[in-house]
Amino acid sequence: MANLLLLPGALVTSRAGRDLGTLYVVLEALGPDRVAVADGKTRRAAKPKVKNVRHLALVAGPSTDLVKKLENRQALTDEDLRSIIQGYQL
């Protein structure tokens, strides 16, 4: 299951720490057990949080629009991250 978490653009939730239950978008894989995540509010895309994949739970896979943006090496904005998370919460 850890490999699924490493997909950039995946929606995850924190299972441990002060941010327990917070929804994040995976921005990049930093190694076999670490990923950079951001939510566009408390954790901006410019300064993502580094999390251990064991402390995250997969909520949803990456959307096709987000994958295209990442493949074209376009930067994700905080607004993009907030809209992804907002769209899932509806």
mmCIF file as gemmi writes it, N, C-alpha and C atoms, coordinates in Angstrom:
data_model
loop_
_atom_site.group_PDB
_atom_site.id
_atom_site.type_symbol
_atom_site.label_atom_id
_atom_site.label_alt_id
_atom_site.label_comp_id
_atom_site.label_asym_id
_atom_site.label_entity_id
_atom_site.label_seq_id
_atom_site.pdbx_PDB_ins_code
_atom_site.Cartn_x
_atom_site.Cartn_y
_atom_site.Cartn_z
_atom_site.occupancy
_atom_site.B_iso_or_equiv
_atom_site.pdbx_formal_charge
_atom_site.auth_seq_id
_atom_site.auth_asym_id
_atom_site.pdbx_PDB_model_num
ATOM 1 N N . MET Axp A 1 ? 0.811 -1.195 0 1 0 ? 1 A 1
ATOM 2 C CA . MET Axp A 1 ? 0 0 0 1 0 ? 1 A 1
ATOM 3 C C . MET Axp A 1 ? 0.855 1.26 0 1 0 ? 1 A 1
ATOM 4 N N . ALA Axp A 2 ? 2.061 1.188 0.517 1 0 ? 2 A 1
ATOM 5 C CA . ALA Axp A 2 ? 2.927 2.359 0.573 1 0 ? 2 A 1
ATOM 6 C C . ALA Axp A 2 ? 3.228 2.898 -0.815 1 0 ? 2 A 1
ATOM 7 N N . ASN Axp A 3 ? 3.316 2.039 -1.832 1 0 ? 3 A 1
ATOM 8 C CA . ASN Axp A 3 ? 3.599 2.506 -3.179 1 0 ? 3 A 1
ATOM 9 C C . ASN Axp A 3 ? 2.48 3.399 -3.709 1 0 ? 3 A 1
ATOM 10 N N . LEU Axp A 4 ? 1.247 3.127 -3.328 1 0 ? 4 A 1
ATOM 11 C CA . LEU Axp A 4 ? 0.133 3.963 -3.766 1 0 ? 4 A 1
ATOM 12 C C . LEU Axp A 4 ? 0.247 5.369 -3.194 1 0 ? 4 A 1
ATOM 13 N N . LEU Axp A 5 ? 0.764 5.476 -1.99 1 0 ? 5 A 1
ATOM 14 C CA . LEU Axp A 5 ? 0.9 6.779 -1.356 1 0 ? 5 A 1
ATOM 15 C C . LEU Axp A 5 ? 1.948 7.643 -2.049 1 0 ? 5 A 1
ATOM 16 N N . LEU Axp A 6 ? 2.876 7.023 -2.721 1 0 ? 6 A 1
ATOM 17 C CA . LEU Axp A 6 ? 3.966 7.765 -3.328 1 0 ? 6 A 1
ATOM 18 C C . LEU Axp A 6 ? 3.574 8.445 -4.631 1 0 ? 6 A 1
ATOM 19 N N . LEU Axp A 7 ? 2.39 8.195 -5.13 1 0 ? 7 A 1
ATOM 20 C CA . LEU Axp A 7 ? 1.96 8.826 -6.375 1 0 ? 7 A 1
ATOM 21 C C . LEU Axp A 7 ? 1.694 10.311 -6.155 1 0 ? 7 A 1
ATOM 22 N N . PRO Axp A 8 ? 2.439 11.177 -6.833 1 0 ? 8 A 1
ATOM 23 C CA . PRO Axp A 8 ? 2.153 12.606 -6.708 1 0 ? 8 A 1
ATOM 24 C C . PRO Axp A 8 ? 0.726 12.907 -7.165 1 0 ? 8 A 1
ATOM 25 N N . GLY Axp A 9 ? 0.055 13.73 -6.392 1 0 ? 9 A 1
ATOM 26 C CA . GLY Axp A 9 ? -1.316 14.092 -6.703 1 0 ? 9 A 1
ATOM 27 C C . GLY Axp A 9 ? -2.345 13.308 -5.916 1 0 ? 9 A 1
ATOM 28 N N . ALA Axp A 10 ? -1.918 12.264 -5.214 1 0 ? 10 A 1
ATOM 29 C CA . ALA Axp A 10 ? -2.853 11.462 -4.419 1 0 ? 10 A 1
ATOM 30 C C . ALA Axp A 10 ? -3.344 12.268 -3.22 1 0 ? 10 A 1
ATOM 31 N N . LEU Axp A 11 ? -4.57 12.025 -2.835 1 0 ? 11 A 1
ATOM 32 C CA . LEU Axp A 11 ? -5.157 12.668 -1.664 1 0 ? 11 A 1
ATOM 33 C C . LEU Axp A 11 ? -4.982 11.725 -0.482 1 0 ? 11 A 1
ATOM 34 N N . VAL Axp A 12 ? -4.377 12.224 0.584 1 0 ? 12 A 1
ATOM 35 C CA . VAL Axp A 12 ? -4.101 11.407 1.762 1 0 ? 12 A 1
ATOM 36 C C . VAL Axp A 12 ? -4.571 12.135 3.009 1 0 ? 12 A 1
ATOM 37 N N . THR Axp A 13 ? -4.711 11.383 4.081 1 0 ? 13 A 1
ATOM 38 C CA . THR Axp A 13 ? -5.039 11.97 5.37 1 0 ? 13 A 1
ATOM 39 C C . THR Axp A 13 ? -3.994 11.536 6.381 1 0 ? 13 A 1
ATOM 40 N N . SER Axp A 14 ? -3.727 12.391 7.329 1 0 ? 14 A 1
ATOM 41 C CA . SER Axp A 14 ? -2.734 12.107 8.346 1 0 ? 14 A 1
ATOM 42 C C . SER Axp A 14 ? -3.308 11.168 9.393 1 0 ? 14 A 1
ATOM 43 N N . ARG Axp A 15 ? -2.548 10.126 9.736 1 0 ? 15 A 1
ATOM 44 C CA . ARG Axp A 15 ? -2.981 9.148 10.75 1 0 ? 15 A 1
ATOM 45 C C . ARG Axp A 15 ? -2.298 9.357 12.082 1 0 ? 15 A 1
ATOM 46 N N . ALA Axp A 16 ? -1.323 10.267 12.143 1 0 ? 16 A 1
ATOM 47 C CA . ALA Axp A 16 ? -0.583 10.463 13.388 1 0 ? 16 A 1
ATOM 48 C C . ALA Axp A 16 ? -0.076 11.899 13.463 1 0 ? 16 A 1
ATOM 49 N N . GLY Axp A 17 ? 0.182 12.338 14.687 1 0 ? 17 A 1
ATOM 50 C CA . GLY Axp A 17 ? 0.754 13.659 14.904 1 0 ? 17 A 1
ATOM 51 C C . GLY Axp A 17 ? -0.29 14.712 15.217 1 0 ? 17 A 1
ATOM 52 N N . ARG Axp A 18 ? 0.176 15.942 15.325 1 0 ? 18 A 1
ATOM 53 C CA . ARG Axp A 18 ? -0.724 17.053 15.648 1 0 ? 18 A 1
ATOM 54 C C . ARG Axp A 18 ? -1.727 17.323 14.546 1 0 ? 18 A 1
ATOM 55 N N . ASP Axp A 19 ? -1.393 16.894 13.339 1 0 ? 19 A 1
ATOM 56 C CA . ASP Axp A 19 ? -2.271 17.129 12.189 1 0 ? 19 A 1
ATOM 57 C C . ASP Axp A 19 ? -3.177 15.933 11.896 1 0 ? 19 A 1
ATOM 58 N N . LEU Axp A 20 ? -3.43 15.109 12.877 1 0 ? 20 A 1
ATOM 59 C CA . LEU Axp A 20 ? -4.276 13.923 12.736 1 0 ? 20 A 1
ATOM 60 C C . LEU Axp A 20 ? -5.593 14.268 12.044 1 0 ? 20 A 1
ATOM 61 N N . GLY Axp A 21 ? -5.91 13.549 10.956 1 0 ? 21 A 1
ATOM 62 C CA . GLY Axp A 21 ? -7.16 13.748 10.239 1 0 ? 21 A 1
ATOM 63 C C . GLY Axp A 21 ? -7.115 14.823 9.158 1 0 ? 21 A 1
ATOM 64 N N . THR Axp A 22 ? -6.017 15.525 9.016 1 0 ? 22 A 1
ATOM 65 C CA . THR Axp A 22 ? -5.892 16.577 8.011 1 0 ? 22 A 1
ATOM 66 C C . THR Axp A 22 ? -5.722 15.971 6.625 1 0 ? 22 A 1
ATOM 67 N N . LEU Axp A 23 ? -6.436 16.511 5.651 1 0 ? 23 A 1
ATOM 68 C CA . LEU Axp A 23 ? -6.298 16.07 4.262 1 0 ? 23 A 1
ATOM 69 C C . LEU Axp A 23 ? -5.159 16.819 3.586 1 0 ? 23 A 1
ATOM 70 N N . TYR Axp A 24 ? -4.335 16.074 2.858 1 0 ? 24 A 1
ATOM 71 C CA . TYR Axp A 24 ? -3.206 16.641 2.129 1 0 ? 24 A 1
ATOM 72 C C . TYR Axp A 24 ? -3.189 16.09 0.713 1 0 ? 24 A 1
ATOM 73 N N . VAL Axp A 25 ? -2.471 16.781 -0.162 1 0 ? 25 A 1
ATOM 74 C CA . VAL Axp A 25 ? -2.18 16.3 -1.512 1 0 ? 25 A 1
ATOM 75 C C . VAL Axp A 25 ? -0.689 15.996 -1.554 1 0 ? 25 A 1
ATOM 76 N N . VAL Axp A 26 ? -0.328 14.817 -2.053 1 0 ? 26 A 1
ATOM 77 C CA . VAL Axp A 26 ? 1.081 14.446 -2.181 1 0 ? 26 A 1
ATOM 78 C C . VAL Axp A 26 ? 1.679 15.24 -3.341 1 0 ? 26 A 1
ATOM 79 N N . LEU Axp A 27 ? 2.772 15.953 -3.065 1 0 ? 27 A 1
ATOM 80 C CA . LEU Axp A 27 ? 3.429 16.752 -4.096 1 0 ? 27 A 1
ATOM 81 C C . LEU Axp A 27 ? 4.577 16.005 -4.755 1 0 ? 27 A 1
ATOM 82 N N . GLU Axp A 28 ? 5.354 15.26 -3.947 1 0 ? 28 A 1
ATOM 83 C CA . GLU Axp A 28 ? 6.455 14.489 -4.517 1 0 ? 28 A 1
ATOM 84 C C . GLU Axp A 28 ? 6.928 13.427 -3.545 1 0 ? 28 A 1
ATOM 85 N N . ALA Axp A 29 ? 7.552 12.39 -4.105 1 0 ? 29 A 1
ATOM 86 C CA . ALA Axp A 29 ? 8.16 11.336 -3.308 1 0 ? 29 A 1
ATOM 87 C C . ALA Axp A 29 ? 9.595 11.747 -3.01 1 0 ? 29 A 1
ATOM 88 N N . LEU Axp A 30 ? 9.989 11.65 -1.751 1 0 ? 30 A 1
ATOM 89 C CA . LEU Axp A 30 ? 11.337 12.041 -1.339 1 0 ? 30 A 1
ATOM 90 C C . LEU Axp A 30 ? 12.208 10.837 -1.029 1 0 ? 30 A 1
ATOM 91 N N . GLY Axp A 31 ? 11.683 9.673 -1.227 1 0 ? 31 A 1
ATOM 92 C CA . GLY Axp A 31 ? 12.395 8.437 -0.935 1 0 ? 31 A 1
ATOM 93 C C . GLY Axp A 31 ? 11.394 7.317 -0.779 1 0 ? 31 A 1
ATOM 94 N N . PRO Axp A 32 ? 11.852 6.147 -0.384 1 0 ? 32 A 1
ATOM 95 C CA . PRO Axp A 32 ? 10.927 5.024 -0.279 1 0 ? 32 A 1
ATOM 96 C C . PRO Axp A 32 ? 9.907 5.154 0.853 1 0 ? 32 A 1
ATOM 97 N N . ASP Axp A 33 ? 10.197 5.983 1.852 1 0 ? 33 A 1
ATOM 98 C CA . ASP Axp A 33 ? 9.271 6.078 2.985 1 0 ? 33 A 1
ATOM 99 C C . ASP Axp A 33 ? 8.907 7.511 3.366 1 0 ? 33 A 1
ATOM 100 N N . ARG Axp A 34 ? 9.227 8.482 2.523 1 0 ? 34 A 1
ATOM 101 C CA . ARG Axp A 34 ? 8.905 9.879 2.816 1 0 ? 34 A 1
ATOM 102 C C . ARG Axp A 34 ? 8.275 10.554 1.6 1 0 ? 34 A 1
ATOM 103 N N . VAL Axp A 35 ? 7.304 11.413 1.866 1 0 ? 35 A 1
ATOM 104 C CA . VAL Axp A 35 ? 6.672 12.203 0.807 1 0 ? 35 A 1
ATOM 105 C C . VAL Axp A 35 ? 6.506 13.637 1.296 1 0 ? 35 A 1
ATOM 106 N N . ALA Axp A 36 ? 6.407 14.554 0.347 1 0 ? 36 A 1
ATOM 107 C CA . ALA Axp A 36 ? 6.12 15.951 0.648 1 0 ? 36 A 1
ATOM 108 C C . ALA Axp A 36 ? 4.638 16.175 0.391 1 0 ? 36 A 1
ATOM 109 N N . VAL Axp A 37 ? 3.94 16.734 1.377 1 0 ? 37 A 1
ATOM 110 C CA . VAL Axp A 37 ? 2.504 16.964 1.269 1 0 ? 37 A 1
ATOM 111 C C . VAL Axp A 37 ? 2.185 18.425 1.594 1 0 ? 37 A 1
ATOM 112 N N . ALA Axp A 38 ? 1.065 18.904 1.055 1 0 ? 38 A 1
ATOM 113 C CA . ALA Axp A 38 ? 0.602 20.26 1.342 1 0 ? 38 A 1
ATOM 114 C C . ALA Axp A 38 ? -0.913 20.293 1.235 1 0 ? 38 A 1
ATOM 115 N N . ASP Axp A 39 ? -1.517 21.276 1.907 1 0 ? 39 A 1
ATOM 116 C CA . ASP Axp A 39 ? -2.973 21.411 1.842 1 0 ? 39 A 1
ATOM 117 C C . ASP Axp A 39 ? -3.417 22.759 1.282 1 0 ? 39 A 1
ATOM 118 N N . GLY Axp A 40 ? -2.484 23.675 1.048 1 0 ? 40 A 1
ATOM 119 C CA . GLY Axp A 40 ? -2.83 24.971 0.49 1 0 ? 40 A 1
ATOM 120 C C . GLY Axp A 40 ? -3.27 25.994 1.511 1 0 ? 40 A 1
ATOM 121 N N . LYS Axp A 41 ? -3.411 25.594 2.767 1 0 ? 41 A 1
ATOM 122 C CA . LYS Axp A 41 ? -3.806 26.523 3.832 1 0 ? 41 A 1
ATOM 123 C C . LYS Axp A 41 ? -2.669 26.643 4.84 1 0 ? 41 A 1
ATOM 124 N N . THR Axp A 42 ? -2.608 25.693 5.755 1 0 ? 42 A 1
ATOM 125 C CA . THR Axp A 42 ? -1.566 25.729 6.773 1 0 ? 42 A 1
ATOM 126 C C . THR Axp A 42 ? -0.229 25.28 6.219 1 0 ? 42 A 1
ATOM 127 N N . ARG Axp A 43 ? -0.244 24.394 5.257 1 0 ? 43 A 1
ATOM 128 C CA . ARG Axp A 43 ? 0.965 23.94 4.565 1 0 ? 43 A 1
ATOM 129 C C . ARG Axp A 43 ? 0.862 24.338 3.107 1 0 ? 43 A 1
ATOM 130 N N . ARG Axp A 44 ? 1.615 25.334 2.731 1 0 ? 44 A 1
ATOM 131 C CA . ARG Axp A 44 ? 1.582 25.867 1.372 1 0 ? 44 A 1
ATOM 132 C C . ARG Axp A 44 ? 2.392 24.99 0.425 1 0 ? 44 A 1
ATOM 133 N N . ALA Axp A 45 ? 2.113 25.114 -0.85 1 0 ? 45 A 1
ATOM 134 C CA . ALA Axp A 45 ? 2.837 24.345 -1.869 1 0 ? 45 A 1
ATOM 135 C C . ALA Axp A 45 ? 4.313 24.727 -1.9 1 0 ? 45 A 1
ATOM 136 N N . ALA Axp A 46 ? 4.63 25.968 -1.557 1 0 ? 46 A 1
ATOM 137 C CA . ALA Axp A 46 ? 6.017 26.419 -1.571 1 0 ? 46 A 1
ATOM 138 C C . ALA Axp A 46 ? 6.837 25.816 -0.431 1 0 ? 46 A 1
ATOM 139 N N . LYS Axp A 47 ? 6.182 25.428 0.656 1 0 ? 47 A 1
ATOM 140 C CA . LYS Axp A 47 ? 6.881 24.861 1.809 1 0 ? 47 A 1
ATOM 141 C C . LYS Axp A 47 ? 6.097 23.649 2.322 1 0 ? 47 A 1
ATOM 142 N N . PRO Axp A 48 ? 6.161 22.525 1.593 1 0 ? 48 A 1
ATOM 143 C CA . PRO Axp A 48 ? 5.38 21.351 1.984 1 0 ? 48 A 1
ATOM 144 C C . PRO Axp A 48 ? 5.927 20.672 3.238 1 0 ? 48 A 1
ATOM 145 N N . LYS Axp A 49 ? 5.09 19.864 3.836 1 0 ? 49 A 1
ATOM 146 C CA . LYS Axp A 49 ? 5.46 19.098 5.027 1 0 ? 49 A 1
ATOM 147 C C . LYS Axp A 49 ? 5.984 17.741 4.586 1 0 ? 49 A 1
ATOM 148 N N . VAL Axp A 50 ? 7.057 17.287 5.195 1 0 ? 50 A 1
ATOM 149 C CA . VAL Axp A 50 ? 7.614 15.966 4.916 1 0 ? 50 A 1
ATOM 150 C C . VAL Axp A 50 ? 6.989 14.989 5.908 1 0 ? 50 A 1
ATOM 151 N N . LYS Axp A 51 ? 6.358 13.943 5.372 1 0 ? 51 A 1
ATOM 152 C CA . LYS Axp A 51 ? 5.69 12.955 6.226 1 0 ? 51 A 1
ATOM 153 C C . LYS Axp A 51 ? 6.181 11.553 5.898 1 0 ? 51 A 1
ATOM 154 N N . ASN Axp A 52 ? 6.204 10.706 6.898 1 0 ? 52 A 1
ATOM 155 C CA . ASN Axp A 52 ? 6.49 9.293 6.722 1 0 ? 52 A 1
ATOM 156 C C . ASN Axp A 52 ? 5.235 8.642 6.155 1 0 ? 52 A 1
ATOM 157 N N . VAL Axp A 53 ? 5.391 7.784 5.146 1 0 ? 53 A 1
ATOM 158 C CA . VAL Axp A 53 ? 4.213 7.191 4.506 1 0 ? 53 A 1
ATOM 159 C C . VAL Axp A 53 ? 3.42 6.312 5.474 1 0 ? 53 A 1
ATOM 160 N N . ARG Axp A 54 ? 4.061 5.819 6.527 1 0 ? 54 A 1
ATOM 161 C CA . ARG Axp A 54 ? 3.327 5.013 7.517 1 0 ? 54 A 1
ATOM 162 C C . ARG Axp A 54 ? 2.345 5.857 8.313 1 0 ? 54 A 1
ATOM 163 N N . HIS Axp A 55 ? 2.543 7.168 8.315 1 0 ? 55 A 1
ATOM 164 C CA . HIS Axp A 55 ? 1.659 8.063 9.057 1 0 ? 55 A 1
ATOM 165 C C . HIS Axp A 55 ? 0.559 8.648 8.194 1 0 ? 55 A 1
ATOM 166 N N . LEU Axp A 56 ? 0.405 8.123 6.972 1 0 ? 56 A 1
ATOM 167 C CA . LEU Axp A 56 ? -0.609 8.61 6.047 1 0 ? 56 A 1
ATOM 168 C C . LEU Axp A 56 ? -1.519 7.474 5.608 1 0 ? 56 A 1
ATOM 169 N N . ALA Axp A 57 ? -2.759 7.813 5.291 1 0 ? 57 A 1
ATOM 170 C CA . ALA Axp A 57 ? -3.715 6.854 4.741 1 0 ? 57 A 1
ATOM 171 C C . ALA Axp A 57 ? -4.227 7.399 3.408 1 0 ? 57 A 1
ATOM 172 N N . LEU Axp A 58 ? -4.255 6.545 2.41 1 0 ? 58 A 1
ATOM 173 C CA . LEU Axp A 58 ? -4.723 6.937 1.091 1 0 ? 58 A 1
ATOM 174 C C . LEU Axp A 58 ? -6.224 7.171 1.114 1 0 ? 58 A 1
ATOM 175 N N . VAL Axp A 59 ? -6.658 8.317 0.607 1 0 ? 59 A 1
ATOM 176 C CA . VAL Axp A 59 ? -8.075 8.655 0.535 1 0 ? 59 A 1
ATOM 177 C C . VAL Axp A 59 ? -8.566 8.493 -0.897 1 0 ? 59 A 1
ATOM 178 N N . ALA Axp A 60 ? -7.801 9.04 -1.851 1 0 ? 60 A 1
ATOM 179 C CA . ALA Axp A 60 ? -8.179 8.962 -3.263 1 0 ? 60 A 1
ATOM 180 C C . ALA Axp A 60 ? -6.917 9.073 -4.116 1 0 ? 60 A 1
ATOM 181 N N . GLY Axp A 61 ? -6.952 8.415 -5.25 1 0 ? 61 A 1
ATOM 182 C CA . GLY Axp A 61 ? -5.844 8.498 -6.189 1 0 ? 61 A 1
ATOM 183 C C . GLY Axp A 61 ? -5.817 9.846 -6.872 1 0 ? 61 A 1
ATOM 184 N N . PRO Axp A 62 ? -4.768 10.12 -7.612 1 0 ? 62 A 1
ATOM 185 C CA . PRO Axp A 62 ? -4.662 11.422 -8.283 1 0 ? 62 A 1
ATOM 186 C C . PRO Axp A 62 ? -5.687 11.579 -9.4 1 0 ? 62 A 1
ATOM 187 N N . SER Axp A 63 ? -6.199 12.786 -9.555 1 0 ? 63 A 1
ATOM 188 C CA . SER Axp A 63 ? -7.145 13.071 -10.64 1 0 ? 63 A 1
ATOM 189 C C . SER Axp A 63 ? -6.379 13.219 -11.949 1 0 ? 63 A 1
ATOM 190 N N . THR Axp A 64 ? -7.055 13.001 -13.059 1 0 ? 64 A 1
ATOM 191 C CA . THR Axp A 64 ? -6.394 13.078 -14.365 1 0 ? 64 A 1
ATOM 192 C C . THR Axp A 64 ? -5.908 14.492 -14.668 1 0 ? 64 A 1
ATOM 193 N N . ASP Axp A 65 ? -6.662 15.503 -14.264 1 0 ? 65 A 1
ATOM 194 C CA . ASP Axp A 65 ? -6.239 16.89 -14.494 1 0 ? 65 A 1
ATOM 195 C C . ASP Axp A 65 ? -4.949 17.197 -13.747 1 0 ? 65 A 1
ATOM 196 N N . LEU Axp A 66 ? -4.876 16.711 -12.526 1 0 ? 66 A 1
ATOM 197 C CA . LEU Axp A 66 ? -3.697 16.943 -11.71 1 0 ? 66 A 1
ATOM 198 C C . LEU Axp A 66 ? -2.489 16.194 -12.262 1 0 ? 66 A 1
ATOM 199 N N . VAL Axp A 67 ? -2.69 14.984 -12.718 1 0 ? 67 A 1
ATOM 200 C CA . VAL Axp A 67 ? -1.593 14.201 -13.294 1 0 ? 67 A 1
ATOM 201 C C . VAL Axp A 67 ? -1.045 14.902 -14.536 1 0 ? 67 A 1
ATOM 202 N N . LYS Axp A 68 ? -1.929 15.42 -15.392 1 0 ? 68 A 1
ATOM 203 C CA . LYS Axp A 68 ? -1.49 16.141 -16.59 1 0 ? 68 A 1
ATOM 204 C C . LYS Axp A 68 ? -0.663 17.368 -16.216 1 0 ? 68 A 1
ATOM 205 N N . LYS Axp A 69 ? -1.114 18.081 -15.193 1 0 ? 69 A 1
ATOM 206 C CA . LYS Axp A 69 ? -0.393 19.276 -14.758 1 0 ? 69 A 1
ATOM 207 C C . LYS Axp A 69 ? 0.991 18.909 -14.232 1 0 ? 69 A 1
ATOM 208 N N . LEU Axp A 70 ? 1.075 17.825 -13.464 1 0 ? 70 A 1
ATOM 209 C CA . LEU Axp A 70 ? 2.359 17.387 -12.929 1 0 ? 70 A 1
ATOM 210 C C . LEU Axp A 70 ? 3.281 16.881 -14.038 1 0 ? 70 A 1
ATOM 211 N N . GLU Axp A 71 ? 2.719 16.166 -15.018 1 0 ? 71 A 1
ATOM 212 C CA . GLU Axp A 71 ? 3.528 15.658 -16.125 1 0 ? 71 A 1
ATOM 213 C C . GLU Axp A 71 ? 4.092 16.789 -16.978 1 0 ? 71 A 1
ATOM 214 N N . ASN Axp A 72 ? 3.359 17.882 -17.107 1 0 ? 72 A 1
ATOM 215 C CA . ASN Axp A 72 ? 3.82 19.042 -17.867 1 0 ? 72 A 1
ATOM 216 C C . ASN Axp A 72 ? 4.727 19.945 -17.038 1 0 ? 72 A 1
ATOM 217 N N . ARG Axp A 73 ? 5.054 19.484 -15.841 1 0 ? 73 A 1
ATOM 218 C CA . ARG Axp A 73 ? 5.939 20.205 -14.919 1 0 ? 73 A 1
ATOM 219 C C . ARG Axp A 73 ? 5.421 21.594 -14.561 1 0 ? 73 A 1
ATOM 220 N N . GLN Axp A 74 ? 4.111 21.727 -14.504 1 0 ? 74 A 1
ATOM 221 C CA . GLN Axp A 74 ? 3.512 22.979 -14.069 1 0 ? 74 A 1
ATOM 222 C C . GLN Axp A 74 ? 3.451 22.969 -12.544 1 0 ? 74 A 1
ATOM 223 N N . ALA Axp A 75 ? 3.713 24.103 -11.96 1 0 ? 75 A 1
ATOM 224 C CA . ALA Axp A 75 ? 3.69 24.202 -10.512 1 0 ? 75 A 1
ATOM 225 C C . ALA Axp A 75 ? 2.251 24.168 -10.002 1 0 ? 75 A 1
ATOM 226 N N . LEU Axp A 76 ? 2.034 23.448 -8.912 1 0 ? 76 A 1
ATOM 227 C CA . LEU Axp A 76 ? 0.723 23.433 -8.274 1 0 ? 76 A 1
ATOM 228 C C . LEU Axp A 76 ? 0.62 24.638 -7.359 1 0 ? 76 A 1
ATOM 229 N N . THR Axp A 77 ? -0.466 25.346 -7.47 1 0 ? 77 A 1
ATOM 230 C CA . THR Axp A 77 ? -0.682 26.508 -6.611 1 0 ? 77 A 1
ATOM 231 C C . THR Axp A 77 ? -1.467 26.086 -5.378 1 0 ? 77 A 1
ATOM 232 N N . ASP Axp A 78 ? -1.465 26.956 -4.383 1 0 ? 78 A 1
ATOM 233 C CA . ASP Axp A 78 ? -2.25 26.687 -3.181 1 0 ? 78 A 1
ATOM 234 C C . ASP Axp A 78 ? -3.73 26.61 -3.517 1 0 ? 78 A 1
ATOM 235 N N . GLU Axp A 79 ? -4.16 27.387 -4.485 1 0 ? 79 A 1
ATOM 236 C CA . GLU Axp A 79 ? -5.558 27.348 -4.918 1 0 ? 79 A 1
ATOM 237 C C . GLU Axp A 79 ? -5.904 25.982 -5.519 1 0 ? 79 A 1
ATOM 238 N N . ASP Axp A 80 ? -4.98 25.417 -6.313 1 0 ? 80 A 1
ATOM 239 C CA . ASP Axp A 80 ? -5.185 24.068 -6.871 1 0 ? 80 A 1
ATOM 240 C C . ASP Axp A 80 ? -5.369 23.049 -5.756 1 0 ? 80 A 1
ATOM 241 N N . LEU Axp A 81 ? -4.502 23.122 -4.758 1 0 ? 81 A 1
ATOM 242 C CA . LEU Axp A 81 ? -4.563 22.159 -3.644 1 0 ? 81 A 1
ATOM 243 C C . LEU Axp A 81 ? -5.869 22.298 -2.873 1 0 ? 81 A 1
ATOM 244 N N . ARG Axp A 82 ? -6.26 23.536 -2.599 1 0 ? 82 A 1
ATOM 245 C CA . ARG Axp A 82 ? -7.517 23.755 -1.857 1 0 ? 82 A 1
ATOM 246 C C . ARG Axp A 82 ? -8.714 23.268 -2.645 1 0 ? 82 A 1
ATOM 247 N N . SER Axp A 83 ? -8.715 23.445 -3.962 1 0 ? 83 A 1
ATOM 248 C CA . SER Axp A 83 ? -9.862 22.999 -4.76 1 0 ? 83 A 1
ATOM 249 C C . SER Axp A 83 ? -9.931 21.48 -4.819 1 0 ? 83 A 1
ATOM 250 N N . ILE Axp A 84 ? -8.791 20.793 -4.858 1 0 ? 84 A 1
ATOM 251 C CA . ILE Axp A 84 ? -8.777 19.329 -4.835 1 0 ? 84 A 1
ATOM 252 C C . ILE Axp A 84 ? -9.37 18.816 -3.533 1 0 ? 84 A 1
ATOM 253 N N . ILE Axp A 85 ? -8.915 19.394 -2.426 1 0 ? 85 A 1
ATOM 254 C CA . ILE Axp A 85 ? -9.39 18.954 -1.108 1 0 ? 85 A 1
ATOM 255 C C . ILE Axp A 85 ? -10.857 19.331 -0.935 1 0 ? 85 A 1
ATOM 256 N N . GLN Axp A 86 ? -11.24 20.521 -1.347 1 0 ? 86 A 1
ATOM 257 C CA . GLN Axp A 86 ? -12.646 20.962 -1.241 1 0 ? 86 A 1
ATOM 258 C C . GLN Axp A 86 ? -13.547 20.068 -2.067 1 0 ? 86 A 1
ATOM 259 N N . GLY Axp A 87 ? -13.116 19.715 -3.266 1 0 ? 87 A 1
ATOM 260 C CA . GLY Axp A 87 ? -13.911 18.853 -4.139 1 0 ? 87 A 1
ATOM 261 C C . GLY Axp A 87 ? -14.151 17.479 -3.547 1 0 ? 87 A 1
ATOM 262 N N . TYR Axp A 88 ? -13.192 16.982 -2.788 1 0 ? 88 A 1
ATOM 263 C CA . TYR Axp A 88 ? -13.385 15.671 -2.167 1 0 ? 88 A 1
ATOM 264 C C . TYR Axp A 88 ? -14.327 15.777 -0.967 1 0 ? 88 A 1
ATOM 265 N N . GLN Axp A 89 ? -14.256 16.854 -0.226 1 0 ? 89 A 1
ATOM 266 C CA . GLN Axp A 89 ? -15.07 17.001 0.98 1 0 ? 89 A 1
ATOM 267 C C . GLN Axp A 89 ? -16.538 17.224 0.662 1 0 ? 89 A 1
ATOM 268 N N . LEU Axp A 90 ? -16.865 17.645 -0.563 1 0 ? 90 A 1
ATOM 269 C CA . LEU Axp A 90 ? -18.277 17.88 -0.93 1 0 ? 90 A 1
ATOM 270 C C . LEU Axp A 90 ? -19.001 16.635 -1.085 1 0 ? 90 A 1
